[in-house]
Amino acid sequence: MMDSNQKKFGLYVFLSTFSRNLIEVFIPVILYKFGYSLKEVIFYYLLTNIFSLILTYPIIYLSNKFNNKILSIIGILSFILLQISLNFMKQSPLYLLLLALFFALYRRGYWISRRYYNLEVIKKDKISTTYSIISILNQVAVIVSAYIGGLVLDYISIKVLTIIAIILFAISIIPLLLLKFEHEKNTYKLSLIKTIKEVPTSDIYLFGSYELINVVKFLIPLYLFIYVKNNYQTIGIVNLITNVSIIVFTFMFGKKLDKSNKNYLIFAITLTTLIYILKINTFGILLLIVSFFEGIIIKMYELSISKNFYTLSKKFEYYNYNLLYEFTQNLFRSIVVFLLFISNFNIKNMVYITLLFIFIGVFLQRKNTEVDKQ
């Protein structure tokens, strides 16, 4: 059974995920379709990651100084500005910079606060099971939202879609504001260097490499639009099929992780690499079949890492631990996206290179785990 805080947080996750996913997955394609080149779209993504890296400390400082609810408000306001900007599109580097700034502010505000409340509602004795329940609510919201967003973009307008997304996202903060935790008012001294020394090196590599999956997820909609079919519905259908396969598997695998001491990470990352290679080399019904299995494999990968993250986070002071996590993931993504930007790779090769870096990160994590144990 879920307690009061878990129910409120679950409702927040459902509403916020549904509203965000209506349009977020389409942003790179919207830019490309408007007339920006692939290199310019990658430049936009590079800017979002650099801004996210720069904003890491001030955002976490605000959450530590006040509380995480203020971050959610920052996230919503930035989301609204982002949606407004998408309705007044212009082709200029300044416009891309502005979009990237709004996106970075929205993502950091949203995810830093959401991760905090995730940790607060998760029960210590059933980390993966509780995380799986929240994850299922997340996936239920994701299942149809991208497809609905694709239909609205194809047949109505971006203006209507952004209005719907803004309203739902604003409503989602109501249950979040009702969450109550006694120790949320505590403040801590932030020290990134000290935390780096305390956290195992293996986990730093793990978090950095894990977040590189988001680079692949950024590139896949562009691949589908350019090489498969140039409409938004196709992206929505592929996302729908991928997320349908996640729900039952998420809960079943989450329970298995709670009862097992085995590490599925190497197995999961190997399958993840193979499934994405297949995804960018198949068409038609085969693409849909691959997308179904993608959902299962990606969730296995995410749950394997999430168990490590939540278990370790209970051993350290949260704000400094999150500062390290945010710094690591944004630094790794910025470096990899910068390499993609200065290269002349096509989308397929960009995906291959990103998967290679993920595999290297997991390899280094395993290697350093052995060193840390010695």
Protein Blocks (a to p, Z undefined) as FASTA:
>chain_A
ZZfklmmmmmmmmmmmmmmmmmmmmmmmmmmmnopafklmmmmmmmmmmmmmmmmmmmmm
mmmmmmmklmmmmmmmmmmmmmmmmmmcccdfklmmmmmmmmmmmmmmmmmmmmmmmmmm
pcfklmmlmmmmmmmmmmmmmmmmmmmmmmmmmmmcfklmmmmmmmmmmmmmmmmmmpcc
fklmpccdddfklmmmmpcfklmmmmmmmmmmmmmmmmmmmmmmmmmogcfklmmmmmmm
mmmmmmmmmmmmmmmmmmpcbdfklmmmmmmmmmmmmmmmcghjllmmmmmmmmmmmmmm
mmmmmmmmmmmmmmpcfklmmmmmmmmmmmmmmmmmmmmmmpccdfklmmmmmmmmmmmm
mmmmmmmmmmmmZZ
